Amino acid sequence: MMKIMPTHRIHTWGAVWLFVLPLVTNSQVNAQLDFEGAPINYATAPVHDAVAVLQQKLDKDETSLNWDDDYGWLPSVLEQLDVAQSSQLLVFSKTSLQLRRIMPNRPRALYFNDETYIGWVQRGDVVEVSTVDPEQGAIFYTLKQQITASPKFVRDRGQCLICHASSRTKGVPGHLVRSVYPSRDGQPHFGLGTITTDHATPFEKRFGGWYVTGTHGDMRHLGNAIADDNRKDSIDPEPGANLANLGRLFRTSPYLQPTSDLVAMMVLEHQSQMHNLITRASFETRRAKHHDAVMNAALKRPKDYSSDSTGRRIASAAHKLVEYLLFKDEFRLTSPVAGTSGFADEFSSRGTRDSKGRSLRDFDLQTRMFKYPCSFLIYSEAFDALPSVTLDVIYSRLLEILYDSTESADDDAFAHLSRADRIAIREILAETKPRFRARMAAVSQTAH
């Protein structure tokens, strides 16, 4: 039976399994894109992600990291990368780089913002960092936990690529959150399977191998518990439900926060796959256009010729992104949800607001995650860096959906959006996303 966890050990990159596969051809895995060759050149192309920018500043003595005797570089890295301590999540499954140091009584801590994820383990050898480059997707780094005048973030060259570029990450270098059935030492019962979770995952299948603080009423999850045997049907989620603190499960004092916030966990699940779909749309477009360029030269066609297959590939990736962006198939909450760390308030305070004070970062947490179901990552650098042709398809599709004011739209994928939802999202984007506003104006002129 699955019991509330006594004192054991935990691990966290497993929660956000940030690894990437070396090249796998399309014939081997249909969902896997070739990102090592042209035009992506994942391993060799310059990157401009948050960690790369920070390292450049460190190298030029424009900033510095401060060593902490208890946490090493962690607090300073969080400050430099603008990652809030309230985002802390604790994962005790052995599913990441430093798994030997992770157990239920010593979980791995994970912190994140819109683009960067930072992992820390007690007495760990390194701080683990993953961040999103606007063009190249997820990039993985480690920072040695040792005092030095010149701390260096070292980019991963293969190890992380084993797990973080599979069908679970949409076939690109990316991120994922997994729910597992952990044994008493934190090792997952892999024979029971694992679940890659996002906003569509039923609540009762989430958070296995994680600590979770927060209230969720009558809903139940797999967090705060271990599987004493190798049977799914033996799990009892009751002891781990609606926990305000974790003090009776393990000693929380070694961590920056005593919490592992439920709302932060839900945001993490959503944004991990949103990042992947943005990267997928970028890679798919660039590879399709590259193929056209090669074929155009070989067949002596005009350089700007675009094949029908390229159009279909771009549209397919863009439409899938839009579906996720608008929370297609989101699990409907049957009880209100609340966190314990202040994450929700801090997250919402960072929102871009329209003239009515509305933001895509405003939470609902009664029947769904957000009040206005359109992903806040529409404001991310990675989204804005998508190829122009891809953005045109995305914004055209968004306008089609948001101007369909019927509450039972022809496309069942968006039946969850009420007329009020569509109007609110449209108005918020019109004021806060210039390219969306321009596209909307162009469509309006064409209609007249």
C-alpha positions as CSV (number, residue, x, y, z in Angstrom):
1,M,0.0,0.0,0.0
2,M,1.2,3.5,-0.6
3,K,1.8,5.3,2.7
4,I,2.7,8.7,3.8
5,M,6.4,9.0,3.5
6,P,8.5,8.7,6.6
7,T,12.0,10.0,6.6
8,H,13.8,9.1,3.4
9,R,15.5,10.7,0.5
10,I,14.4,12.6,-2.7
11,H,15.6,13.9,-6.1
12,T,14.4,16.6,-8.4
13,W,15.6,16.8,-12.0
14,G,13.4,13.7,-12.3
15,A,10.5,16.0,-11.9
16,V,11.6,18.1,-14.8
17,W,13.6,15.4,-16.5
18,L,15.9,17.8,-18.4
19,F,17.9,15.6,-20.7
20,V,18.2,15.5,-24.5
21,L,18.7,12.6,-26.9
22,P,21.5,12.6,-29.4
23,L,20.4,12.5,-33.0
24,V,17.6,10.2,-33.7
25,T,16.3,10.1,-37.3
26,N,12.7,10.5,-38.3
27,S,12.7,6.8,-39.5
28,Q,13.6,5.7,-35.9
29,V,11.2,7.8,-34.0
30,N,8.5,9.6,-35.9
31,A,8.1,12.4,-33.4
32,Q,11.8,13.0,-33.1
33,L,13.3,15.9,-35.2
34,D,16.8,15.9,-36.5
35,F,18.2,18.9,-34.5
36,E,21.9,18.1,-34.6
37,G,22.3,18.9,-38.3
38,A,21.5,21.9,-40.4
39,P,19.6,24.2,-40.1
40,I,19.2,23.7,-36.3
41,N,22.8,22.7,-35.3
42,Y,21.7,22.3,-31.7
43,A,25.2,21.5,-30.3
44,T,27.2,24.1,-32.2
45,A,25.0,27.1,-32.9
46,P,25.5,30.2,-30.6
47,V,23.0,30.5,-27.8
48,H,21.7,33.6,-26.1
49,D,19.8,32.1,-23.1
50,A,19.7,33.6,-19.6
51,V,22.6,31.4,-18.4
52,A,24.8,32.2,-21.3
53,V,24.1,35.9,-20.8
54,L,24.9,35.6,-17.1
55,Q,28.2,33.8,-17.8
56,Q,29.2,36.5,-20.2
57,K,28.7,39.1,-17.4
58,L,30.7,36.9,-15.0
59,D,33.5,36.6,-17.5
60,K,33.6,40.4,-17.9
61,D,33.4,41.1,-14.2
62,E,30.2,42.9,-14.7
63,T,28.6,40.9,-11.9
64,S,29.5,38.2,-9.5
65,L,28.1,35.2,-7.6
66,N,28.2,35.0,-3.8
67,W,29.0,31.8,-2.0
68,D,26.7,30.7,0.9
69,D,28.1,28.2,3.4
70,D,24.8,26.3,3.6
71,Y,23.7,26.4,0.0
72,G,26.7,27.1,-2.1
73,W,26.0,29.1,-5.2
74,L,22.2,28.5,-5.1
75,P,20.8,31.7,-3.5
76,S,23.0,33.9,-5.6
77,V,22.1,32.0,-8.8
78,L,18.4,32.4,-8.0
79,E,18.9,36.1,-7.5
80,Q,20.9,36.6,-10.7
81,L,18.4,34.7,-12.8
82,D,15.4,36.3,-11.1
83,V,13.9,33.0,-9.9
84,A,11.7,33.3,-6.8
85,Q,12.3,31.1,-3.8
86,S,8.5,30.7,-3.5
87,S,8.6,28.6,-6.6
88,Q,10.4,25.8,-4.7
89,L,9.3,22.3,-5.4
90,L,10.7,19.2,-3.8
91,V,11.0,15.9,-5.6
92,F,12.2,12.7,-3.9
93,S,12.1,10.2,-6.8
94,K,15.5,9.1,-8.1
95,T,15.0,10.5,-11.6
96,S,17.8,13.0,-12.2
97,L,21.5,13.7,-12.4
98,Q,22.5,13.4,-8.8
99,L,20.1,10.5,-8.0
100,R,22.5,8.9,-5.4
101,R,22.1,11.9,-3.2
102,I,18.3,11.9,-3.4
103,M,15.9,10.1,-1.0
104,P,12.6,10.8,0.6
105,N,14.3,12.4,3.6
106,R,16.6,14.4,1.3
107,P,14.6,15.6,-1.7
108,R,15.9,17.6,-4.5
109,A,14.8,21.2,-4.6
110,L,13.7,22.8,-7.9
111,Y,13.1,26.5,-8.5
112,F,11.9,28.1,-11.8
113,N,10.6,31.1,-13.6
114,D,9.2,31.5,-17.1
115,E,12.4,30.4,-18.8
116,T,14.8,28.9,-16.3
117,Y,14.9,25.8,-14.0
118,I,17.4,25.4,-11.2
119,G,18.0,22.1,-9.3
120,W,19.8,21.8,-5.9
121,V,20.6,18.7,-3.8
122,Q,21.9,18.7,-0.3
123,R,25.6,18.2,-0.4
124,G,25.4,18.0,-4.1
125,D,28.3,18.3,-6.4
126,V,26.7,20.8,-8.7
127,V,23.8,23.2,-9.1
128,E,21.8,22.0,-12.1
129,V,20.4,24.6,-14.5
130,S,18.2,24.3,-17.6
131,T,17.0,27.3,-19.5
132,V,15.2,28.1,-22.8
133,D,17.2,29.7,-25.6
134,P,14.8,31.7,-27.9
135,E,15.8,29.7,-30.9
136,Q,17.5,26.4,-29.7
137,G,15.1,25.3,-27.1
138,A,16.2,23.8,-23.8
139,I,19.9,24.2,-22.9
140,F,21.4,22.4,-19.9
141,Y,24.2,23.5,-17.6
142,T,25.9,22.5,-14.4
143,L,27.7,24.8,-11.9
144,K,30.2,23.1,-9.6
145,Q,29.5,23.6,-5.9
146,Q,33.0,24.7,-4.9
147,I,34.4,28.1,-3.9
148,T,36.2,29.7,-6.8
149,A,36.9,33.3,-7.9
150,S,35.6,32.3,-11.4
151,P,32.5,30.2,-11.2
152,K,31.6,28.6,-14.6
153,F,28.3,27.3,-15.9
154,V,29.3,24.3,-18.1
155,R,27.0,23.3,-20.9
156,D,25.9,19.7,-21.1
157,R,27.3,17.8,-24.1
158,G,25.3,14.7,-24.1
159,Q,24.2,13.2,-20.8
160,C,21.1,15.3,-20.4
161,L,20.2,14.6,-24.1
162,I,19.3,11.0,-23.2
163,C,15.9,11.8,-21.8
164,H,15.2,15.3,-22.8
165,A,14.6,15.0,-26.6
166,S,12.1,12.2,-27.0
167,S,8.4,12.0,-27.9
168,R,7.8,13.0,-24.2
169,T,9.3,16.4,-25.1
170,K,7.6,16.7,-28.5
171,G,10.8,15.4,-30.2
172,V,12.9,18.4,-29.4
173,P,15.4,19.4,-26.6
174,G,13.0,20.2,-23.9
175,H,11.5,19.7,-20.5
176,L,9.0,17.4,-18.9
177,V,7.4,16.7,-15.6
178,R,6.8,13.1,-14.6
179,S,4.6,11.4,-12.0
180,V,6.1,8.0,-10.8
181,Y,5.4,5.3,-8.3
182,P,8.3,5.7,-5.9
183,S,9.6,3.0,-3.6
184,R,10.8,3.6,-0.1
185,D,14.3,4.7,-1.2
186,G,12.9,6.9,-3.9
187,Q,13.6,4.5,-6.8
188,P,10.6,4.5,-9.2
189,H,8.7,1.3,-9.8
190,F,9.3,1.5,-13.5
191,G,7.2,-1.6,-14.1
192,L,4.1,0.4,-13.1
193,G,4.9,3.0,-15.8
194,T,5.4,6.7,-15.5
195,I,3.2,9.6,-16.6
196,T,4.3,12.8,-18.3
197,T,2.0,15.4,-16.8
198,D,0.6,18.7,-18.1
199,H,-2.6,20.7,-17.6
200,A,-4.7,17.9,-19.2
201,T,-3.5,15.1,-16.8
202,P,-6.2,14.0,-14.4
203,F,-5.4,15.2,-10.9
204,E,-5.4,11.8,-9.4
205,K,-2.5,10.7,-11.6
206,R,-0.2,13.7,-10.8
207,F,2.7,14.4,-8.5
208,G,3.9,10.8,-7.8
209,G,7.4,11.2,-6.4
210,W,6.9,14.8,-5.4
211,Y,6.2,16.5,-2.1
212,V,3.1,18.8,-2.4
213,T,1.8,21.4,0.0
214,G,-1.5,23.0,-0.5
215,T,-5.2,22.4,-0.4
216,H,-7.3,20.7,-3.1
217,G,-10.6,19.7,-1.4
218,D,-12.0,16.3,-2.4
219,M,-9.5,15.8,-5.2
220,R,-6.6,13.4,-4.7
221,H,-3.1,13.0,-6.1
222,L,-0.1,10.7,-5.8
223,G,2.2,13.1,-4.0
224,N,3.6,12.8,-0.5
225,A,3.5,9.0,-0.6
226,I,5.6,5.9,-1.4
227,A,4.5,2.6,-3.0
228,D,5.3,-0.2,-0.5
229,D,4.7,-2.8,-3.2
230,N,4.6,-3.1,-7.0
231,R,0.9,-2.6,-7.5
232,K,-1.0,0.5,-8.6
233,D,-4.2,-0.5,-7.0
234,S,-2.6,-0.6,-3.5
235,I,-2.1,3.2,-3.4
236,D,-4.0,5.2,-0.8
237,P,-3.7,8.9,-1.5
238,E,-5.6,10.0,1.7
239,P,-2.6,10.5,4.1
240,G,-0.8,12.8,1.6
241,A,-3.9,15.0,0.8
242,N,-4.3,18.7,1.7
243,L,-1.0,19.0,3.6
244,A,-0.1,22.5,4.8
245,N,3.4,21.6,5.8
246,L,5.9,18.7,5.4
247,G,7.4,18.7,8.8
248,R,6.2,15.2,9.8
249,L,7.5,13.7,6.6
250,F,11.1,14.9,6.7
251,R,13.3,17.7,8.1
252,T,12.6,20.8,6.0
253,S,15.1,23.2,7.7
254,P,17.9,22.5,5.2
255,Y,15.8,24.0,2.4
256,L,15.2,27.7,1.5
257,Q,11.5,27.2,2.0
258,P,9.5,24.6,4.0
259,T,7.0,24.2,1.1
260,S,6.5,22.5,-2.2
261,D,3.7,24.6,-3.6
262,L,0.8,23.0,-5.3
263,V,0.0,26.0,-7.6
264,A,3.7,26.2,-8.6
265,M,3.6,22.5,-9.5
266,M,0.6,23.1,-11.7
267,V,2.2,26.0,-13.5
268,L,5.4,23.9,-14.0
269,E,3.4,21.1,-15.6
270,H,1.8,23.5,-18.1
271,Q,4.8,25.5,-19.0
272,S,7.2,22.6,-19.5
273,Q,5.2,21.3,-22.5
274,M,4.3,24.8,-23.7
275,H,8.1,25.5,-24.1
276,N,8.4,22.2,-26.0
277,L,5.6,23.0,-28.5
278,I,7.2,26.5,-29.2
279,T,10.5,24.8,-29.9
280,R,8.9,22.2,-32.0
281,A,7.1,24.8,-34.1
282,S,10.4,26.7,-34.6
283,F,12.4,23.6,-35.5
284,E,9.7,22.2,-37.8
285,T,9.5,25.5,-39.7
286,R,13.2,25.9,-40.1
287,R,13.8,22.4,-41.2
288,A,10.9,22.6,-43.7
289,K,12.2,25.9,-45.2
290,H,15.7,24.4,-45.3
291,H,14.5,21.4,-47.2
292,D,12.7,23.8,-49.7
293,A,15.9,25.8,-50.2
294,V,17.9,22.6,-51.0
295,M,15.3,21.3,-53.4
296,N,14.8,24.7,-55.0
297,A,18.5,24.9,-55.8
298,A,18.6,21.3,-57.1
299,L,15.5,21.8,-59.3
300,K,16.4,25.4,-60.3
301,R,13.1,26.7,-58.8
302,P,12.8,30.3,-57.5
303,K,14.6,30.7,-54.2
304,D,11.4,31.8,-52.4
305,Y,9.3,28.9,-53.7
306,S,7.5,27.1,-50.8
307,S,6.1,23.7,-51.3
308,D,2.7,22.5,-50.2
309,S,4.3,20.0,-47.8
310,T,6.2,22.8,-46.1
311,G,2.9,24.7,-45.6
312,R,1.3,21.6,-44.1
313,R,4.2,21.0,-41.8
314,I,4.2,24.6,-40.5
315,A,0.4,24.7,-40.1
316,S,0.4,21.3,-38.2
317,A,3.0,22.5,-35.7
318,A,1.4,25.9,-35.3
319,H,-2.1,24.5,-34.8
320,K,-0.9,22.1,-32.1
321,L,0.8,24.9,-30.4
322,V,-2.5,27.0,-30.5
323,E,-4.5,24.1,-29.0
324,Y,-2.2,23.8,-26.0
325,L,-1.8,27.6,-25.8
326,L,-5.6,27.8,-25.3
327,F,-5.6,25.0,-22.7
328,K,-7.3,22.4,-24.9
329,D,-8.5,19.4,-22.8
330,E,-7.5,21.0,-19.5
331,F,-8.5,19.0,-16.5
332,R,-11.5,20.6,-14.9
333,L,-10.9,21.1,-11.1
334,T,-13.7,19.8,-9.0
335,S,-12.5,21.5,-5.8
336,P,-10.7,24.8,-5.3
337,V,-6.9,24.7,-5.2
338,A,-4.6,26.9,-3.1
339,G,-0.8,26.9,-2.5
340,T,1.2,27.6,0.7
341,S,4.3,29.6,-0.4
342,G,3.0,32.9,-1.8
343,F,3.9,31.7,-5.3
344,A,0.5,32.5,-6.7
345,D,0.6,36.2,-5.7
346,E,4.2,36.6,-6.8
347,F,3.5,34.9,-10.2
348,S,0.4,37.0,-10.8
349,S,2.2,40.3,-9.9
350,R,4.5,39.8,-12.9
351,G,1.7,39.9,-15.4
352,T,1.4,42.3,-18.3
353,R,-2.0,44.0,-17.8
354,D,-4.5,45.6,-20.1
355,S,-6.4,48.8,-19.4
356,K,-9.0,46.8,-17.4
357,G,-6.3,45.4,-15.1
358,R,-6.6,41.9,-16.6
359,S,-3.6,39.6,-17.1
360,L,-3.1,36.1,-18.5
361,R,-1.2,35.4,-15.3
362,D,-4.4,35.8,-13.2
363,F,-5.4,32.6,-11.5
364,D,-8.8,31.0,-11.3
365,L,-8.0,27.9,-9.2
366,Q,-11.7,27.1,-8.8
367,T,-12.6,25.1,-11.9
368,R,-9.4,25.7,-14.0
369,M,-5.9,27.0,-13.5
370,F,-6.2,30.5,-15.1
371,K,-9.0,33.0,-15.3
372,Y,-8.2,33.7,-18.9
373,P,-7.2,30.4,-20.5
374,C,-4.4,31.5,-22.8
375,S,-0.8,30.7,-21.9
376,F,1.3,33.5,-20.4
377,L,4.2,32.1,-22.4
378,I,2.7,33.9,-25.4
379,Y,4.9,36.8,-24.0
380,S,8.1,34.7,-23.9
381,E,11.1,35.5,-26.0
382,A,11.0,32.1,-27.5
383,F,7.4,32.7,-28.7
384,D,8.3,36.1,-30.2
385,A,11.4,34.5,-31.9
386,L,9.3,32.0,-33.9
387,P,9.7,32.4,-37.6
388,S,7.5,35.1,-39.1
389,V,5.6,32.6,-41.3
390,T,4.8,30.5,-38.2
391,L,3.6,33.5,-36.2
392,D,1.3,34.4,-39.0
393,V,-0.3,31.0,-39.0
394,I,-0.6,31.1,-35.2
395,Y,-2.2,34.5,-35.0
396,S,-4.5,33.7,-37.9
397,R,-5.7,30.6,-36.1
398,L,-6.0,32.4,-32.8
399,L,-8.2,35.0,-34.4
400,E,-10.4,32.4,-36.0
401,I,-11.0,30.8,-32.6
402,L,-11.4,34.0,-30.6
403,Y,-13.8,35.6,-33.0
404,D,-16.0,32.5,-33.0
405,S,-18.3,33.7,-30.2
406,T,-20.5,30.6,-30.1
407,E,-20.1,28.6,-26.9
408,S,-20.2,25.3,-28.8
409,A,-17.8,26.1,-31.5
410,D,-17.6,24.0,-34.6
411,D,-14.2,22.8,-33.4
412,D,-14.8,20.8,-30.3
413,A,-11.2,21.4,-29.2
414,F,-12.2,24.9,-28.2
415,A,-15.7,24.3,-26.8
416,H,-14.3,25.0,-23.3
417,L,-13.9,28.6,-24.2
418,S,-17.0,30.6,-23.5
419,R,-18.0,33.7,-25.4
420,A,-16.8,35.8,-22.5
421,D,-13.5,33.9,-22.5
422,R,-12.9,34.6,-26.1
423,I,-13.7,38.2,-25.9
424,A,-11.5,38.7,-22.8
425,I,-8.5,36.9,-24.3
426,R,-8.9,38.8,-27.5
427,E,-9.1,42.2,-25.7
428,I,-6.1,41.4,-23.5
429,L,-3.9,40.3,-26.4
430,A,-5.0,43.3,-28.6
431,E,-3.7,45.7,-25.9
432,T,-0.6,43.7,-24.8
433,K,0.7,41.9,-28.0
434,P,1.5,44.4,-30.8
435,R,1.8,41.7,-33.5
436,F,-1.6,40.2,-32.5
437,R,-3.1,43.7,-32.7
438,A,-1.6,44.3,-36.1
439,R,-2.9,40.9,-37.4
440,M,-6.3,41.7,-36.0
441,A,-6.3,45.1,-37.7
442,A,-5.3,43.5,-41.0
443,V,-8.0,40.9,-40.8
444,S,-10.6,43.7,-40.0
445,Q,-9.5,45.7,-43.0
446,T,-9.7,42.7,-45.3
447,A,-13.2,41.9,-44.0
448,H,-14.3,45.4,-45.0
